[in-house]
Amino acid sequence: MLKELLYTGMGGALLLKEKVEEELKKLEEKGKISTTDTKSFLESLKTKGEEEEKRLKEEIKSAIREVIEELGVATKQDIEALKK
């Protein structure tokens, strides 16, 4: 389920990216925005997207850790400690 949610989110982000690029290209053709501004804007979006992806991954990891703790599921570390 989590995997499908992530894939759906990535698909939506890719669709949004394509739409933004399309609109920027139209503005560029009309002379309302420069190529430099377009590239700068897209690079800014990419950077923010990468930062958001990292933040989201950390939140998901944290949530999973909390669930594992609440359920009392043994972790790899727990199992290794028992083996020793």
C-alpha positions in Angstrom: 0.0 0.0 0.0 2.8 2.4 0.9 4.5 1.6 -2.3 1.4 2.4 -4.4 1.0 5.6 -2.5 4.6 6.6 -3.3 4.2 5.7 -7.0 1.0 7.7 -7.2 2.7 10.7 -5.6 5.7 10.4 -8.0 3.3 10.1 -11.0 1.5 13.2 -9.9 4.7 15.1 -9.5 5.9 14.0 -13.0 2.6 15.1 -14.5 2.8 18.5 -12.7 6.4 18.9 -13.9 5.4 18.3 -17.5 2.6 20.8 -17.3 4.8 23.4 -15.7 7.5 22.9 -18.4 4.8 23.2 -21.1 3.4 26.4 -19.7 6.9 27.9 -19.2 7.7 27.1 -22.8 4.5 28.9 -24.0 5.5 31.9 -21.9 9.0 31.8 -23.4 7.7 31.6 -26.9 5.5 34.7 -26.2 8.5 36.5 -24.9 7.1 37.0 -21.4 9.9 35.0 -19.7 13.5 34.5 -20.6 15.2 31.2 -21.2 17.5 31.9 -18.3 14.5 32.6 -16.0 12.9 29.4 -17.1 16.0 27.3 -16.4 16.4 29.0 -13.0 12.8 28.4 -12.1 13.0 24.7 -13.1 16.2 24.2 -11.2 14.7 25.8 -8.1 11.7 23.4 -8.4 14.0 20.4 -8.8 16.0 21.4 -5.7 12.8 22.0 -3.6 11.4 18.6 -4.8 14.6 16.8 -3.8 14.5 18.4 -0.4 10.8 17.5 0.0 11.5 13.9 -1.0 14.2 13.6 1.6 12.0 15.1 4.3 9.1 12.8 3.3 11.3 9.7 3.4 12.5 10.6 6.9 8.9 11.1 8.1 7.9 7.8 6.7 10.9 6.0 8.4 10.0 7.7 11.7 6.4 6.7 11.4 7.3 3.1 10.6 9.7 3.0 13.6 6.9 4.2 15.9 4.5 1.6 14.6 7.1 -1.2 15.1 7.7 0.1 18.6 4.0 0.2 19.4 3.4 -3.3 18.1 6.4 -4.7 19.9 7.8 -6.3 16.8 11.3 -7.5 17.1 13.9 -5.6 15.1 17.1 -7.0 13.6 19.0 -5.5 16.5 16.7 -7.4 19.0 17.3 -10.6 17.1 21.0 -10.1 17.0 21.1 -9.4 20.7 19.3 -12.6 21.4 21.7 -14.6 19.2 24.7 -13.4 21.2 
